[in-house]
Amino acid sequence: MKQSLPLALASFLCVTSAQAFEVNGGSVSLGYSSFVGKSNATDVNKLAFGASLEFGITQQFALQTDFSIANFGLTDLDNTNLALHGIGHLNEQTSVGAYVGKDRLAGIDQSYFGFEVGHQMNAFGTEAYVTFAEDDGSHGTVLGIKGDYKLGETSSVGAKFDNLNVEGFDATRVALTGEMGVAKDVTLTGEVGSVRFEDVGSESYVGIGLKMNFGAKRGATFDRRSLIDLLPGL
């Protein structure tokens, strides 16, 4: 899938047309994650920076751009991600989206596309997605769902499930998540979970970070969809 040119052009149009579009919201985050336990995987960790920005075209339609970069301890690898979402706000509670993106890890590009839906009802919020990736004849899918419950204006608890299924490789992640406000528009984020690798076994991990939302209360409508984000510490 040769999506790099349209993705770059769309992102360029989003930035250069910022004056014409209304900025709905966005977020900036910095996080650290690592496997824990007694195996050699505990030497592998990840330091990541990410940002999302959403532009409103009309009250019903919006564009969201994502950017992230990650450095992986032990492996000395870096990953860069760029993605674009087209979003439809069905009402104040429900939004649907379609997205394209590209991860670049150690000089190798992986393009993907997918669909997503989010719903907010009082203190409960849910989000689900499906991603399709294809490269040099191989293909794979990623499925995910998350939910959270707000404890206050800036605090919440939640859980998420993701499954990565690529030819010859399968991984499943389950995690508990939490956010706690520490300053105006800034939250401390935490995550504890486990990743099960096909034919290898499970590894537990922990993650911690800081996130700043601006604009709308929830920042950008959807989470980033980088494939590498699915595997903390790898």
C-alpha positions in Angstrom: 0.0 0.0 0.0 1.6 3.2 -1.2 0.0 5.7 1.2 2.9 7.9 2.1 2.3 10.5 -0.6 -1.5 11.1 0.1 -0.8 10.9 3.9 1.9 13.5 3.7 -0.2 15.8 1.4 -3.2 15.5 3.7 -1.1 16.3 6.8 0.4 19.3 5.0 -3.1 20.5 4.1 -4.2 20.1 7.7 -1.4 22.3 9.0 -1.5 25.0 6.3 -5.2 25.3 6.6 -5.3 25.7 10.3 -6.6 29.2 10.0 -9.5 28.0 8.0 -10.3 25.1 10.3 -11.4 25.4 13.9 -9.0 23.6 16.3 -11.2 21.3 18.3 -8.5 20.0 20.6 -5.4 17.9 21.0 -2.9 16.3 23.3 0.8 15.9 24.0 2.1 13.0 26.0 5.4 11.6 27.3 5.6 8.0 28.6 8.0 5.3 29.7 7.2 1.5 29.8 9.1 -1.6 30.6 8.6 -5.3 31.0 8.9 -6.6 34.6 9.7 -10.0 35.9 12.7 -12.4 35.8 13.2 -12.9 32.1 15.6 -11.1 29.8 12.7 -9.1 28.5 13.0 -6.8 31.5 16.0 -5.2 29.9 13.8 -3.9 27.1 12.0 -0.6 27.6 10.5 2.2 25.6 10.5 6.0 26.0 7.9 7.7 23.7 6.7 11.1 22.8 3.4 11.7 21.0 1.1 14.5 19.9 -2.4 14.7 18.3 -4.3 17.6 16.9 -7.9 17.8 15.7 -9.3 20.3 13.2 -13.1 20.8 12.8 -14.2 21.2 9.2 -17.9 21.4 10.2 -19.8 20.5 13.3 -20.1 17.0 12.1 -16.7 16.4 10.4 -13.1 16.7 11.5 -9.6 15.7 10.7 -7.1 14.5 13.3 -3.3 14.2 12.8 -1.0 12.1 15.0 2.7 12.1 15.4 4.9 10.0 17.7 8.5 8.9 18.1 9.8 6.1 20.4 13.2 4.9 21.5 13.7 1.3 22.6 16.2 0.5 25.3 18.6 -2.4 24.7 17.7 -2.7 21.0 18.7 0.9 20.2 15.9 1.1 17.7 13.8 4.1 17.0 10.2 4.3 15.6 8.5 7.2 14.0 4.7 7.3 13.3 2.5 9.6 11.3 -1.3 9.1 10.9 -4.4 10.9 9.7 -8.0 10.3 10.8 -11.2 11.4 9.1 -13.9 11.7 11.8 -17.6 12.0 11.8 -19.4 13.2 14.9 -22.8 11.5 14.8 -23.9 13.3 17.9 -22.4 14.6 21.2 -21.9 11.1 22.4 -20.8 9.0 19.4 -18.0 9.5 16.8 -16.8 7.2 14.0 -13.6 7.5 12.1 -11.3 6.1 9.3 -7.5 6.4 9.4 -4.3 5.8 7.5 -0.8 5.7 8.9 2.8 4.7 8.6 5.3 3.4 11.1 9.0 3.6 10.3 11.1 1.3 12.4 14.9 0.9 11.8 14.4 2.3 8.2 11.6 -0.1 7.4 8.1 1.3 6.6 4.8 -0.3 7.5 1.6 1.3 6.2 -1.8 0.6 7.6 -5.4 1.7 7.6 -8.5 1.1 9.7 -11.8 2.1 11.2 -12.8 3.2 14.7 -15.8 4.2 16.8 -16.1 5.9 20.2 -19.0 6.5 22.6 -19.3 8.6 25.7 -22.3 8.2 28.1 -22.1 10.2 31.3 -19.0 8.9 33.2 -18.5 5.8 30.9 -16.4 6.0 27.7 -15.6 3.2 25.2 -13.5 3.1 22.0 -13.0 0.3 19.5 -11.0 -0.1 16.3 -9.7 -2.5 13.6 -6.5 -2.0 11.7 -5.3 -3.6 8.5 -1.6 -3.7 7.5 0.0 -5.2 4.5 3.7 -5.2 3.3 5.5 -7.3 0.7 2.8 -9.8 0.4 2.2 -10.4 4.1 -0.8 -8.9 5.9 -2.2 -8.7 9.4 -5.0 -7.2 11.5 -5.2 -5.5 14.9 -8.4 -5.4 17.0 -8.8 -3.4 20.1 -11.3 -2.1 22.6 -11.0 0.0 25.7 -13.3 1.5 28.3 -12.9 4.0 31.1 -14.9 5.4 34.0 -14.4 9.0 35.1 -13.9 9.5 38.8 -13.8 13.3 38.4 -13.0 16.0 36.0 -9.4 14.8 35.5 -9.2 11.3 36.9 -10.4 7.9 35.6 -9.8 4.2 35.7 -10.2 1.8 32.8 -9.2 -1.4 31.0 -8.2 -2.3 27.4 -7.7 -5.3 25.2 -5.7 -5.5 21.9 -4.8 -8.4 19.6 -2.2 -8.3 16.9 -2.4 -11.1 14.3 0.2 -11.0 11.5 1.3 -14.0 9.4 3.6 -16.0 11.6 3.2 -13.8 14.7 0.4 -13.2 17.2 0.3 -11.1 20.4 -2.4 -10.2 22.8 -2.3 -7.4 25.4 -4.6 -6.8 28.3 -4.2 -3.9 30.8 -5.6 -1.8 33.5 -5.2 1.9 33.1 -5.6 5.1 35.2 -5.3 8.8 35.0 -5.0 11.4 37.8 -4.9 15.2 37.4 -1.8 16.8 38.7 -2.1 20.3 37.3 -4.4 22.3 35.0 -5.0 20.2 31.9 -2.1 17.8 32.9 -2.7 14.2 34.0 -0.4 11.5 35.4 -1.1 8.3 33.5 -0.4 4.7 34.5 -0.8 1.3 33.0 -0.3 -2.3 34.3 -0.7 -5.2 31.9 0.5 -8.4 30.2 1.4 -9.2 26.7 1.1 -12.8 25.5 3.3 -13.8 22.6 2.5 -16.8 20.4 4.9 -19.7 21.1 6.8 -17.6 23.6 4.6 -16.9 26.6 3.4 -13.9 28.6 5.4 -10.9 29.9 4.0 -8.4 32.4 4.7 -4.7 31.9 4.2 -1.3 33.6 4.0 2.1 32.1 3.9 5.7 33.4 3.6 9.1 31.8 2.3 12.6 31.6 -0.4 13.8 29.3 -1.7 17.3 28.5 -5.0 17.9 26.8 -6.1 21.2 25.3 -9.2 22.4 23.6 -12.0 19.9 24.1 -12.1 18.2 27.5 -10.9 14.9 26.0 -8.4 16.5 23.7 -8.4 14.8 20.3 -11.4 12.4 19.7 -9.4 9.2 19.2 -6.2 7.6 20.5 -3.1 7.2 18.3 -3.1 4.0 16.2 0.7 3.3 15.8 1.3 -0.4 15.5 4.4 -0.1 17.7 2.3 1.5 20.5 0.7 -1.9 21.0 3.9 -3.5 22.4 5.2 -1.6 25.4 8.9 -2.0 26.0 9.5 -3.6 22.6 
